[in-house]
Amino acid sequence: MVSIFWFRRDLRLQDNAALYHALSGEYPVLPIFIFDKNILDKLPTKDARVEFIHQTIAGINEQLKSKGTTLLVKYGKPTEVWKELLETYDIQTLYANRDYEPYARERDKAVYEMLEAKGIPFKSYKDHVIFEKSEVMKDNGDPYVVYTPYSKTWLAKLQDKDLESYTSGLMFDNWHQTEWQQPISLKEMGFEPMGMEFPNTNVTDTLLAHYKDKRNFPAQPGTSHLGLHFRFGTVSIREKARQAKAHSATYLNELIWREFYQAILWHFPRVVKESFRKEYDQIEWRNNEAEFKLWCEGKTGYPIVDAGMRELNETGYMHNRVRMIVASFLTKHLLIDWRWGEAYFAEKLLDFDLASNNGGWQWAAGTGVDAAPYFRVFNPALQQEKFDPDSKYLRKWVPEVNTPNYPKPMVEHKMARQRALDTYKKGLNR
């Protein structure tokens, strides 16, 4: 008889809520991870995120050796894997941390029903966020759709909350004893290693102390690079919230934005395909494919935009200030549907998170909750002067700038701005 702990977006042994509860239970715990074919089949053969996950679970597996157990790694569709597990093991309880994305909710519902039919409890816990679902709501019970009042309520609740830390899983001996085995290889799943370097989870107190002053300058090492780790749960949100609370209100604010977008996705899952403000779906996007291609390749003739896109294409990362600039350029200057840009980021970003990516793109396009007004159109040249005054970021990613080899701007700013204003007005007045 065993309990199963299912690793998903919580790839760590330390400070893991559901793992703690599983190991505190009556039955020995068998840890599993499923490489989900429903997700992987849609990805290219070279995807650094799959490599990151593979490296991470291999590291967890090595740590589990000391406990005389192994991480059972499966490759398949979750419902099919669970049919196999139910035939193989005498399962008493399933433990997992909650995931709030629409696909994950459907997946977990299917597994829950499968287990319920056999009388097996599926116990889920909060681990991905500080406050989930309906924990931060208006007094009348409605969800917040404006960030500032949401953040005030969130912070007030935080003052009353002890940010608990769950004991490391390696402190327990309640593991199912089984022979250690090497997880499935990337090649066996049809993926090729890319050899990309991934950021570590160390964020110094000094960096956070200067975060407010340095975070907007892409040439400076002023941001945490923790997005990838928050996405896959290789770092505890509770740990980083405690650190932010002690050293940087501005960084804590960024963590609250993350939870705000998670709450929006939970309450309004339609935002995955629709503008939050439905009237914005009446905008007549130009959706010029040739222009979109130039944007993707970083060949727009606007250096700050091109630098960001090249950084993204080469590293899987883009500085947050630059993300806003390139998103504004695509949706306002080129009048290309925000969903096109969102999908490109989803493919390229190492730290792709559905809630944050969707929220960020809808903010830039003016279509989302608490979004930038449609008449706010970033001037790329002014943004460049303000946030990369010495052109260090530009020289790194666009070395041919100011030479005959660099293209002329694909669109003139003043004209593009007026075209965007006219198009948005027309769409909203229908």
C-alpha positions in Angstrom: 0.0 0.0 0.0 1.4 3.4 -1.0 0.4 7.0 -1.3 1.5 8.8 -4.4 2.9 12.3 -4.6 2.6 13.8 -8.1 5.2 16.4 -9.0 3.9 19.0 -11.5 4.7 22.7 -11.1 6.5 22.2 -7.8 9.8 20.6 -8.8 11.6 20.7 -5.5 11.9 18.6 -2.3 12.1 21.6 0.1 9.2 23.7 1.3 6.7 21.7 -0.7 3.2 21.8 0.8 1.6 18.6 -0.7 4.8 16.6 -0.4 5.0 17.5 3.3 1.5 16.3 3.8 2.1 13.1 1.9 5.2 12.2 3.9 3.3 13.1 7.1 0.7 10.5 6.2 0.2 6.9 7.1 1.5 5.2 4.0 4.9 5.2 2.3 5.1 7.7 -0.5 6.0 7.0 -4.1 6.9 10.2 -6.0 6.0 10.4 -9.7 6.4 12.8 -12.6 4.6 12.5 -15.9 6.0 14.0 -19.1 2.6 14.9 -20.5 2.2 14.0 -24.2 -0.8 16.3 -24.5 1.6 19.2 -23.9 4.9 17.8 -25.4 3.4 16.7 -28.7 2.8 20.4 -29.5 6.4 21.5 -28.9 9.4 21.5 -31.3 12.1 18.9 -30.9 14.3 21.6 -29.4 12.7 23.2 -26.4 14.9 24.4 -23.5 12.0 24.2 -21.0 11.7 20.4 -21.5 15.5 20.2 -21.0 15.2 22.3 -17.8 12.5 20.0 -16.5 14.5 16.9 -17.4 17.6 18.2 -15.6 15.5 19.2 -12.6 13.8 15.8 -12.1 17.2 14.1 -12.6 18.5 16.2 -9.8 15.6 15.3 -7.6 16.0 11.6 -8.4 19.7 11.8 -7.4 18.7 13.3 -4.0 16.1 10.5 -3.5 18.8 7.9 -3.7 19.8 8.7 -0.1 16.3 7.7 1.0 16.4 4.4 -0.8 13.7 5.4 -3.3 13.4 6.7 -6.9 11.3 9.1 -8.8 8.9 7.1 -11.0 9.0 9.0 -14.3 6.4 8.3 -17.0 5.9 9.5 -20.5 2.3 9.6 -21.8 -1.1 11.1 -21.5 -2.0 11.5 -17.8 -5.2 9.5 -17.8 -3.5 6.6 -19.5 -0.6 6.7 -17.1 -3.0 6.7 -14.2 -4.8 3.7 -15.5 -1.5 1.9 -15.5 -0.6 3.1 -12.0 -3.9 1.9 -10.6 -3.3 -1.5 -12.1 0.3 -1.7 -10.7 0.1 -0.2 -7.2 -2.3 -0.5 -4.2 -2.8 3.3 -4.0 -4.3 4.7 -0.9 -4.2 8.5 -1.5 -2.9 10.9 -4.2 -1.3 14.1 -3.1 -0.6 17.0 -5.4 -0.3 20.8 -5.4 -3.0 22.7 -7.2 -2.5 24.1 -10.7 -4.9 26.8 -11.9 -4.5 26.8 -15.7 -7.6 25.6 -17.7 -5.9 22.5 -19.1 -4.6 21.5 -15.7 -8.0 21.8 -14.2 -9.5 19.6 -16.8 -6.7 17.0 -16.4 -7.1 17.0 -12.6 -10.8 16.6 -12.9 -10.4 13.5 -15.1 -7.9 12.0 -12.7 -10.1 12.9 -9.7 -13.1 11.1 -11.2 -11.0 8.1 -12.1 -9.7 7.8 -8.5 -13.1 8.6 -6.9 -14.6 5.6 -8.8 -12.2 3.4 -6.8 -12.6 5.2 -3.5 -9.2 6.8 -3.6 -8.9 10.4 -2.2 -7.2 13.1 -4.3 -5.8 15.6 -1.8 -4.7 18.9 -3.3 -2.9 21.8 -1.6 -2.0 25.4 -2.3 1.7 25.8 -3.1 2.1 27.8 -6.3 0.9 31.1 -4.8 0.5 32.8 -1.4 -3.2 33.5 -2.0 -5.3 31.4 -4.4 -8.7 31.3 -6.1 -11.1 33.4 -4.0 -8.9 34.3 -1.0 -8.5 37.9 -2.1 -11.9 39.3 -3.0 -13.9 42.5 -2.8 -16.2 42.9 0.2 -19.2 42.0 -1.9 -17.6 38.7 -2.9 -16.7 39.7 -6.5 -13.1 39.2 -7.8 -10.9 42.3 -8.2 -10.3 43.4 -11.8 -8.1 46.4 -10.8 -4.7 45.8 -9.5 -4.3 48.5 -6.8 -7.2 47.6 -4.6 -6.3 43.9 -5.1 -2.8 44.6 -4.0 -3.9 46.5 -0.9 -6.2 43.6 0.2 -3.4 41.1 -0.6 -0.9 43.0 1.5 -3.4 43.4 4.4 -4.0 39.6 4.4 -0.2 39.0 4.3 0.2 41.0 7.5 -2.1 38.5 9.2 -0.5 35.5 7.7 2.5 33.5 8.9 4.4 32.4 5.7 4.9 28.9 6.8 7.8 26.8 5.6 7.3 23.1 5.1 10.1 20.7 6.2 12.3 19.4 3.4 11.1 16.0 2.0 14.6 14.6 2.8 13.9 15.0 6.5 11.3 12.2 6.3 11.8 8.5 6.1 8.3 7.7 4.9 9.3 7.0 1.4 8.3 3.9 -0.6 11.4 1.8 -0.9 12.2 0.8 -4.4 15.2 0.3 -6.6 16.7 3.5 -8.0 16.3 4.0 -11.8 17.5 6.5 -14.4 14.6 8.6 -15.8 13.6 8.4 -19.4 16.0 10.4 -21.7 15.2 13.4 -23.8 16.0 11.4 -26.9 13.5 8.7 -26.0 10.8 11.4 -25.9 11.9 12.9 -29.2 13.7 16.0 -27.9 17.2 17.2 -28.5 19.3 18.9 -25.7 20.1 22.5 -26.4 22.8 23.0 -23.8 21.3 26.3 -22.6 22.5 27.8 -19.3 19.7 28.3 -16.9 19.6 31.0 -14.1 20.1 29.8 -10.5 17.6 30.5 -7.7 19.9 32.7 -5.7 18.7 36.3 -5.3 20.8 38.4 -2.9 19.3 40.8 -0.4 21.5 43.4 -2.0 19.9 42.9 -5.4 16.5 43.3 -3.9 17.6 46.4 -2.0 18.4 48.1 -5.3 15.6 46.5 -7.3 13.4 49.6 -7.4 16.2 51.7 -8.9 17.7 49.2 -11.3 14.9 47.0 -12.5 13.9 49.1 -15.5 17.4 49.2 -17.1 18.0 46.1 -19.3 21.8 46.6 -19.4 22.0 46.3 -15.6 21.9 43.1 -13.6 18.9 44.5 -11.6 16.3 41.7 -11.9 15.9 38.3 -10.2 15.6 36.0 -13.3 13.3 33.8 -11.1 10.5 33.6 -13.6 11.6 30.2 -14.9 11.8 28.9 -11.3 8.4 30.3 -10.3 6.9 28.7 -13.4 8.1 25.2 -12.6 8.2 25.5 -8.8 11.9 25.0 -8.4 11.9 27.7 -5.8 9.3 28.4 -3.1 7.1 31.4 -3.5 6.8 31.6 0.3 10.6 31.8 0.6 10.9 34.6 -1.9 7.9 36.5 -0.5 9.5 36.5 2.9 12.7 37.8 1.4 10.9 40.5 -0.6 8.9 41.5 2.4 12.1 42.1 4.3 14.1 43.9 1.5 12.0 45.2 -1.3 8.4 46.4 -1.4 8.8 46.9 -5.2 9.8 43.3 -5.8 7.0 42.1 -3.5 4.7 44.2 -5.7 5.8 42.2 -8.7 4.9 38.9 -6.9 1.5 40.4 -6.2 1.0 41.2 -10.0 1.8 37.5 -10.6 -0.9 36.4 -8.2 -3.3 39.0 -9.6 -3.0 37.5 -13.0 -3.4 34.0 -11.6 -6.6 35.1 -9.9 -7.9 36.6 -13.2 -7.2 33.3 -15.0 -9.0 31.4 -12.3 -12.1 33.6 -12.3 -12.1 34.5 -16.0 -10.6 31.5 -18.0 -12.1 33.0 -21.2 -9.2 35.5 -21.3 -7.1 32.7 -22.8 -8.8 33.2 -26.1 -10.7 36.5 -25.7 -10.0 40.1 -24.7 -11.0 40.6 -21.0 -12.8 43.7 -22.2 -15.0 42.1 -24.9 -15.5 45.3 -26.8 -11.8 45.2 -27.8 -12.5 42.1 -29.8 -14.1 44.5 -32.4 -10.8 46.1 -33.3 -9.8 45.5 -36.9 -6.2 44.3 -36.6 -4.0 44.6 -39.7 -2.3 41.3 -39.0 0.3 41.7 -41.7 2.3 38.4 -41.7 5.4 40.0 -43.3 5.5 42.7 -40.7 5.0 40.1 -37.9 7.9 38.1 -39.3 10.2 41.2 -39.1 9.1 41.8 -35.5 9.8 38.1 -34.6 13.3 38.3 -36.1 14.2 41.6 -34.6 14.4 43.5 -37.9 11.9 46.3 -37.3 14.4 49.2 -37.6 13.7 50.2 -34.0 16.8 49.2 -32.0 15.2 48.7 -28.6 12.5 46.5 -30.1 15.0 44.5 -32.2 17.3 44.1 -29.2 14.5 42.6 -27.1 13.4 40.2 -29.8 16.9 39.0 -30.5 17.6 38.5 -26.8 14.4 36.4 -26.6 15.3 34.3 -29.6 18.8 33.6 -28.4 18.3 33.2 -24.7 14.6 32.5 -24.0 14.6 35.6 -21.8 13.6 39.2 -22.3 13.9 42.0 -19.8 10.5 43.0 -18.4 10.7 46.7 -19.4 11.6 45.6 -23.0 8.7 43.1 -23.0 6.3 46.1 -22.6 8.0 48.0 -25.3 8.0 45.2 -27.9 4.4 44.3 -27.0 3.2 47.9 -27.4 5.1 48.1 -30.7 3.4 45.0 -32.1 -0.1 45.9 -31.0 -0.1 49.6 -31.5 2.5 50.4 -34.2 1.8 47.4 -36.3 -1.8 46.8 -35.2 -1.2 43.0 -34.9 -3.5 41.0 -32.7 -2.0 40.6 -29.2 -2.8 36.9 -29.4 -0.1 36.6 -32.1 2.5 38.1 -29.8 1.3 36.1 -26.9 1.7 32.9 -28.8 5.2 33.8 -29.9 6.2 34.5 -26.4 4.6 31.3 -25.2 6.8 29.4 -27.7 10.1 31.2 -26.9 10.0 32.3 -23.2 11.7 30.0 -20.7 9.6 31.5 -18.0 6.4 31.3 -20.0 3.4 31.3 -17.6 0.0 31.4 -19.1 -1.5 33.8 -16.6 1.3 36.3 -16.6 1.9 36.1 -20.3 -1.7 36.6 -21.1 -2.1 39.4 -18.5 1.0 41.2 -19.8 0.0 41.1 -23.4 -3.6 42.2 -22.7 -2.2 45.0 -20.5 0.0 46.2 -23.4 -2.8 46.0 -26.0 -5.2 47.8 -23.7 -7.6 44.9 -23.8 -7.1 43.4 -20.3 -7.8 44.0 -16.6 -6.4 47.3 -15.3 -4.7 47.7 -18.7 -2.7 50.6 -20.1 -5.3 52.8 -21.9 -5.4 52.2 -25.6 -4.2 55.8 -26.3 -0.9 55.0 -24.4 1.5 54.2 -27.2 5.2 53.8 -26.2 7.6 55.8 -28.2 10.5 53.3 -28.7 13.1 56.0 -29.3 12.2 57.7 -26.0 12.0 54.4 -24.1 15.5 53.7 -25.4 16.9 57.0 -24.4 15.4 56.7 -20.9 16.2 53.1 -20.1 19.3 52.4 -22.1 21.0 55.8 -22.2 24.5 54.5 -22.9 23.2 52.0 -25.5 24.9 49.1 -23.8 21.9 46.8 -24.3 21.6 47.9 -27.9 25.3 47.3 -28.7 25.1 43.8 -27.2 22.1 42.7 -29.3 22.1 45.0 -32.3 25.8 45.6 -33.1 25.0 46.8 -36.6 22.9 49.7 -35.4 23.9 53.0 -37.0 25.5 51.2 -40.0 24.2 50.8 -43.5 23.4 47.1 -42.6 20.7 48.1 -40.2 17.2 48.5 -41.7 15.3 51.8 -41.7 12.3 51.9 -39.3 9.5 49.8 -40.9 6.9 52.3 -39.8 7.0 56.0 -38.8 6.1 56.5 -35.1 3.8 59.5 -35.4 1.8 58.0 -38.3 1.6 54.6 -36.5 0.4 56.2 -33.3 -2.3 58.1 -35.0 -3.3 55.0 -37.0 -3.6 53.0 -33.8 -5.7 55.7 -32.1 -8.1 55.9 -35.1 -8.4 52.1 -35.3 -9.0 51.6 -31.6 -11.6 54.4 -31.6 -13.4 52.9 -34.6 -13.5 49.4 -33.0 -14.7 50.7 -29.6 -17.4 52.8 -31.1 -19.1 50.1 -33.0 
